[in-house]
Amino acid sequence: MPLSFCIVDDDRSARRMLQHIIEESGLGEVAGTAEGGQEGVRLILEESPDIVLMDLLMPDQDGIETIRSLQAQGCKSKFVMISQIENQDMVGRAYESGIEFFIRKPINRIEVETVLRRVNERYAMSRYLDEIKSSLEKLEGLQFGGAPAIPARRSVKDAVQPILMNMGMIGESGSRDITAIMEILMEREDAGTLPPLKELYEAVAARYKEGTSDIAKETKAIEQRLRRALATGLTHLASIGLTDYSHPKFEYYAPLYFDFEDVRAKMKEIDQGRESGKAKVNIRKFLQVMALELQEGLGR
């Protein structure tokens, strides 16, 4: 499931820009926006977003006061502060209130994307640690004679989401199609063997549409969405590789899910400042690798 965001800022243009960056970059979905602290508190408590972008200075109450009010009411969202303020004491107070990062105005798209990807990574890591903690608590219960809880069977969607998140594809519309394809494959006895792609697209399209004509149109749309999603993932990994060639995500996902020649070509394109948004991707390889990983991870 894509990460959800709320934006609280009294500047309407800033709210629009941040929402555009989040959704266009595949970082997640914006559940709502507010132009003041008090309105923001009501919105955030109602929506329970994963991440909140909070302006520091607002007419009714500042961002620090708003965050503390939310935390006192049990809010567990991650916070990113936004402001033109350069005063180090004020920045320090913001971090003391529990924010993850600080974004300075005027808003810069690259800075916002970089910061929010880091927050996404922290959020994913936090979830993994919670899962480990839960597992340890179950083991402790076994050790001291407690009744063991029956673990819930992990769904295909639960297994697919972290993979897509790590490749920066979670907010793409094609991520839903990838999940649907994996669900179809995991229901087959030969889950690791990929049928013709058109057959898979048609099976997914039949979940969304009825009628031969509508299914045929949706089949073509699915292929286009998959190409866009994979292009986003390739660009995301190539950007990581340019920054840190030894980054674990780059080392693992780039050569496994993509043809490395395509990864290198994309890295070169980005490095030379001629990034076009287009990318050569091998859909069949991507789906085959994911199916094999899921088959092993889900024990099917």
C-alpha positions in Angstrom: 0.0 0.0 0.0 1.5 3.4 -1.0 2.6 5.7 1.9 0.0 8.4 2.7 0.9 12.1 3.2 -0.7 15.2 4.6 0.5 18.7 3.9 0.0 21.6 6.3 1.1 25.0 5.0 -0.6 28.4 4.8 1.0 29.0 1.3 -1.4 27.5 -1.3 1.2 27.4 -4.0 3.6 25.5 -1.7 0.9 22.9 -0.9 0.2 22.4 -4.6 3.9 22.1 -5.5 4.5 19.6 -2.7 1.5 17.5 -3.7 2.6 17.5 -7.3 6.2 16.4 -6.4 5.0 13.6 -4.1 2.5 12.2 -6.6 4.5 12.7 -9.8 7.6 11.2 -8.2 5.8 8.0 -7.1 6.6 8.8 -3.4 3.0 8.1 -2.2 -0.5 9.6 -2.1 -1.6 12.9 -0.6 -4.6 12.1 1.7 -5.3 15.8 2.4 -4.0 19.3 2.8 -4.6 22.1 5.4 -3.7 25.8 5.5 -3.3 26.1 9.3 -2.2 24.3 12.4 -5.6 23.8 13.9 -7.1 22.6 10.7 -4.1 20.4 10.2 -4.6 18.7 13.6 -8.2 17.8 12.7 -7.1 16.5 9.2 -4.2 14.4 10.5 -6.1 12.8 13.4 -8.8 11.9 10.9 -6.6 10.6 8.1 -3.7 9.1 10.2 -1.1 9.6 7.4 2.2 7.9 7.4 4.1 11.2 6.8 3.2 14.9 7.5 4.9 17.8 5.8 4.4 20.7 8.3 5.1 24.4 7.7 7.0 26.0 10.7 5.4 29.4 10.7 1.6 29.6 10.3 -0.9 32.4 11.4 -2.9 30.4 14.0 -0.2 28.2 15.6 3.3 27.3 14.5 4.4 23.8 13.3 6.2 22.9 16.5 3.1 23.6 18.6 1.0 21.6 16.1 3.3 18.6 16.2 3.4 18.5 20.0 -0.4 18.8 20.1 -0.7 15.8 17.6 1.8 13.7 19.6 -0.1 14.4 22.8 -3.2 13.0 21.1 -1.4 9.8 20.1 -0.4 10.6 16.5 2.3 8.3 15.2 3.0 10.0 11.9 6.5 10.9 10.8 7.0 14.7 10.5 9.1 16.8 8.0 9.3 20.5 8.7 9.2 23.1 6.0 10.3 26.8 6.5 12.4 29.7 5.3 13.8 30.1 8.8 17.6 29.7 9.1 17.8 30.3 12.8 19.6 27.3 14.3 17.9 27.6 17.6 14.5 27.3 15.9 15.7 24.4 13.7 17.0 22.7 16.9 13.6 23.1 18.6 12.0 21.6 15.5 14.2 18.5 15.7 13.5 18.3 19.5 9.8 18.1 18.7 10.4 14.9 16.8 10.7 15.8 13.1 12.7 13.5 10.8 14.1 16.1 8.4 14.0 19.9 7.6 13.2 21.2 4.1 14.0 24.8 3.4 11.9 27.2 1.3 11.9 28.1 -1.5 10.9 24.6 -2.4 13.4 22.7 -4.5 12.1 19.5 -6.2 15.3 17.6 -6.0 15.7 18.4 -2.3 12.1 17.4 -1.5 12.4 14.1 -3.4 15.7 13.3 -1.7 14.4 14.0 1.8 11.2 12.2 1.3 12.9 9.1 -0.1 15.0 9.0 3.0 11.9 9.4 5.2 10.3 6.5 3.2 13.4 4.3 3.8 13.2 5.1 7.6 9.5 4.3 7.6 10.1 1.0 5.9 13.0 0.1 8.3 10.8 1.0 11.2 8.1 -1.4 10.0 10.7 -4.2 9.5 12.0 -3.6 13.1 8.4 -3.7 14.4 8.0 -7.1 12.7 11.2 -8.4 14.2 10.1 -7.2 17.6 6.8 -8.9 17.3 8.6 -12.1 16.3 10.9 -11.9 19.3 7.9 -11.4 21.6 6.3 -14.5 20.2 9.5 -16.5 20.8 9.7 -15.1 24.3 6.2 -16.3 24.9 7.2 -19.8 23.8 10.3 -19.8 26.0 8.3 -18.9 29.2 5.3 -21.2 28.5 3.0 -18.6 27.0 0.4 -19.6 24.5 2.0 -19.1 21.0 0.0 -16.9 18.7 -0.9 -18.4 15.3 0.9 -16.3 12.7 -1.2 -14.9 9.9 -0.5 -16.2 6.5 1.5 -13.5 4.6 -0.4 -12.3 1.5 1.1 -11.8 -1.9 0.4 -8.0 -1.6 2.2 -7.9 1.7 5.3 -9.5 0.0 5.1 -7.3 -3.1 4.8 -3.9 -1.4 8.2 -3.8 0.3 9.9 -4.8 -3.0 8.1 -2.0 -4.9 8.8 0.5 -2.2 12.5 -0.3 -2.2 12.6 0.3 -5.9 10.7 3.6 -5.7 7.7 2.3 -7.6 5.1 2.1 -4.8 3.2 5.2 -5.9 2.9 4.2 -9.6 -0.4 3.1 -10.9 1.3 0.1 -12.5 2.2 -1.2 -9.0 -1.4 -2.3 -8.6 -1.1 -4.3 -11.9 2.2 -5.9 -10.7 0.5 -7.0 -7.5 -2.5 -8.4 -9.5 -0.1 -10.3 -11.8 1.8 -11.8 -8.9 -1.5 -12.9 -7.2 -2.5 -14.7 -10.4 0.9 -16.4 -10.7 1.0 -17.5 -7.1 -2.4 -19.2 -7.6 -0.9 -21.4 -10.4 0.8 -24.7 -9.6 3.8 -23.7 -11.7 4.1 -20.2 -10.1 7.7 -19.7 -11.2 7.0 -20.3 -14.9 5.8 -17.2 -16.7 3.1 -17.6 -19.4 3.0 -15.2 -22.3 2.7 -11.6 -21.1 -0.4 -10.9 -23.1 -2.1 -13.8 -21.3 -1.2 -12.2 -18.0 -2.4 -8.7 -19.0 -5.7 -10.1 -20.2 -6.2 -12.0 -16.9 -5.6 -8.8 -14.9 -7.8 -6.8 -17.3 -10.6 -9.2 -16.7 -10.4 -8.3 -13.0 -11.0 -4.7 -13.8 -13.3 -4.7 -16.8 -16.1 -6.7 -18.4 -16.8 -7.2 -22.1 -14.3 -8.1 -24.8 -13.8 -4.6 -26.1 -13.1 -3.1 -22.6 -10.8 -5.9 -21.7 -8.8 -5.4 -24.9 -8.4 -1.7 -24.2 -7.4 -2.4 -20.6 -4.9 -5.0 -21.7 -3.0 -2.3 -23.7 -3.3 0.2 -20.8 -1.8 -2.4 -18.4 1.3 -2.8 -20.5 1.7 1.0 -20.7 1.3 1.4 -16.9 3.9 -1.4 -16.3 6.4 0.2 -18.6 6.0 3.5 -16.8 6.3 1.9 -13.4 9.4 -0.1 -14.4 11.0 3.0 -15.9 10.4 4.8 -12.6 12.0 2.0 -10.7 15.0 1.9 -13.1 15.5 5.7 -12.8 15.3 5.5 -9.0 17.9 2.7 -8.8 20.2 4.4 -11.3 20.0 7.6 -9.2 21.0 5.7 -6.1 23.9 4.0 -8.0 25.2 7.4 -9.1 25.2 8.6 -5.5 26.5 5.4 -3.9 27.5 2.5 -6.1 27.7 0.2 -3.1 24.3 1.0 -1.8 22.5 -2.2 -0.8 19.4 -1.4 -2.7 21.3 -0.7 -5.9 23.6 -3.7 -5.5 20.6 -6.1 -5.0 17.7 -4.8 -7.1 19.4 -3.2 -10.1 21.2 -6.3 -11.6 18.5 -8.7 -10.4 15.4 -7.1 -11.7 16.8 -5.1 -14.7 19.2 -5.7 -17.5 22.4 -4.1 -16.2 23.1 -2.6 -19.6 19.9 -0.6 -19.3 20.8 0.4 -15.7 24.2 1.7 -16.9 22.6 3.6 -19.8 20.2 5.3 -17.5 23.0 6.2 -15.0 24.9 7.7 -17.9 21.9 9.6 -19.1 21.2 11.1 -15.6 24.9 11.9 -15.0 25.0 13.9 -18.3 21.9 15.8 -17.4 19.8 14.5 -20.4 17.3 12.5 -18.4 14.3 12.0 -20.7 11.9 10.1 -18.4 12.0 7.2 -20.9 13.9 4.0 -20.3 14.3 0.6 -21.9 12.9 -2.1 -19.6 12.5 -5.9 -19.8 9.1 -6.5 -18.4 9.3 -10.3 -18.7 12.5 -10.5 -16.7 11.2 -8.2 -14.0 8.0 -10.3 -13.5 9.9 -13.6 -13.7 12.4 -12.5 -11.0 9.6 -11.2 -8.7 7.6 -14.4 -9.2 10.6 -16.6 -8.2 11.3 -14.4 -5.2 7.7 -14.6 -4.0 7.5 -18.3 -4.6 10.5 -18.8 -2.3 9.5 -16.2 0.2 5.9 -17.3 0.6 6.8 -21.0 0.5 4.7 -21.8 -2.5 
